Amino acid sequence: MRRELSDSPLRRPSVGSVAVIDSTTHIRVARPSRDLAAAESFYVGGLGLAVLWRTTERVPGEHDLLMVGPPGGGWHFELTHDPERPVEPAPTVDDLFVVYLGAPVDEALVRRLEAAGGTRVPSHNPYWDEHGVTVADPDGYRLVLCTRVWAS
């Protein structure tokens, strides 16, 4: 049976008179990590995000968590690790976290990311090499530092 677009929850712009997703909606991106300390070094020490929350002790049956992002921002990364049932990160060359800098990429930032466990890599899509720098994090996920400005 073919679904009509109007049946899709993503096509419903509001519930009652309130928008479901708008500019104030908080977004969470979760990824597994082999090593939360290495991820913290990369995203906090290298990229400059803040630790928003982390587990401080091991609780059997629960994941270890590290949440990073800009303080007061509308999004965060939640990096997870479950020592009892580890999930191996499985990034592809097109799993990207793109940061639109609106300025040339500072080579000191790239060096800081590399010192924090990142690896500068060529992008799968030449667009990102033309307009920025791609750095793989310690788990292999790719961060693109884009020289362009986001235009909505």
C-alpha positions in Angstrom: 0.0 0.0 0.0 1.3 3.4 -1.0 1.5 6.0 1.8 0.5 9.5 1.0 2.8 12.3 2.1 0.1 13.6 4.4 0.3 10.4 6.4 3.9 11.0 7.2 4.6 12.4 10.7 7.3 14.6 9.2 4.7 16.3 7.0 2.6 17.4 9.9 3.8 20.9 10.6 1.9 21.3 13.9 -0.1 19.7 16.7 -3.0 21.9 17.3 -1.6 25.4 16.8 2.0 24.6 18.1 4.7 23.6 15.6 6.3 20.2 16.4 9.7 21.1 15.2 10.9 24.7 15.0 14.1 26.7 15.7 13.8 26.2 19.4 13.5 22.4 19.2 16.5 20.7 20.9 18.3 18.1 18.7 20.3 15.2 20.1 22.7 13.2 18.0 23.9 9.9 19.7 26.9 7.9 18.6 28.6 4.9 20.1 32.2 5.4 21.1 35.0 3.0 21.9 36.6 5.4 24.3 34.7 8.3 25.9 37.9 9.9 27.2 39.3 10.0 23.6 36.0 11.4 22.3 36.1 14.1 25.0 39.7 15.0 24.1 38.7 15.5 20.5 35.3 17.3 20.9 36.1 19.4 24.0 39.9 19.8 23.9 40.2 19.9 20.1 37.0 21.4 18.8 36.2 23.5 21.9 32.7 22.2 22.8 31.7 22.0 26.5 30.9 18.9 28.5 27.2 19.3 29.2 26.9 16.1 31.2 28.7 12.9 31.8 28.2 9.8 33.9 30.6 9.9 36.9 30.4 6.3 38.0 29.9 3.0 36.3 26.3 1.7 36.9 25.8 -2.0 35.9 23.2 -2.3 33.1 23.5 1.3 32.0 25.5 3.1 29.4 28.4 5.4 30.2 27.5 8.8 28.7 29.3 11.9 27.6 27.2 14.8 26.3 29.0 17.7 24.5 27.8 20.8 22.8 27.7 24.5 23.0 26.4 25.8 26.3 22.8 27.0 25.8 22.8 25.6 22.3 19.9 23.8 20.7 21.8 20.6 20.0 24.3 18.2 21.6 26.2 15.0 20.9 25.6 12.2 23.3 28.5 9.7 23.0 27.7 6.3 24.6 29.7 3.3 25.7 28.4 0.1 27.2 31.2 -2.0 28.6 28.9 -4.9 29.1 27.6 -4.9 25.6 29.9 -2.7 23.5 28.7 -1.4 20.2 31.5 -0.9 17.7 31.2 2.4 15.9 30.5 2.0 12.2 31.0 5.3 10.5 30.9 5.6 6.8 32.7 8.2 4.6 29.4 10.2 4.4 28.6 10.3 8.2 29.4 14.0 8.6 29.2 16.5 11.4 29.5 19.8 9.4 30.4 23.1 11.2 29.8 26.1 9.0 32.6 28.6 10.1 31.9 31.3 7.5 35.7 31.9 7.5 38.9 30.2 6.4 39.7 27.1 8.5 42.4 28.0 11.1 45.2 25.5 10.7 45.9 25.9 14.5 42.4 24.4 15.0 43.2 21.5 12.7 46.5 20.8 14.5 44.6 20.9 17.8 42.1 18.4 16.5 45.0 16.2 15.3 46.7 16.5 18.7 43.5 15.5 20.3 43.3 12.2 18.4 41.8 13.3 15.1 43.1 12.4 11.6 42.9 14.8 8.7 41.4 12.9 5.8 40.3 13.6 2.2 36.5 13.9 1.9 34.5 11.3 0.0 32.6 14.3 -1.6 35.1 16.7 -3.2 32.7 19.6 -2.3 33.9 19.4 1.3 37.6 19.5 0.3 36.9 22.5 -1.9 35.1 24.3 0.9 36.8 23.1 4.1 38.8 20.5 5.9 37.6 17.0 7.1 39.0 15.5 10.3 38.1 12.0 11.4 37.4 11.7 15.2 39.0 8.9 17.3 36.0 6.6 16.4 36.3 7.4 12.6 33.3 9.7 12.4 34.0 12.8 10.2 34.0 16.4 11.3 33.9 18.9 8.4 35.1 22.4 9.1 33.4 24.3 6.3 34.5 27.8 5.2 31.0 28.6 3.9 28.1 30.2 5.7 24.9 28.2 6.2 22.1 29.6 4.1 18.7 28.4 4.8 
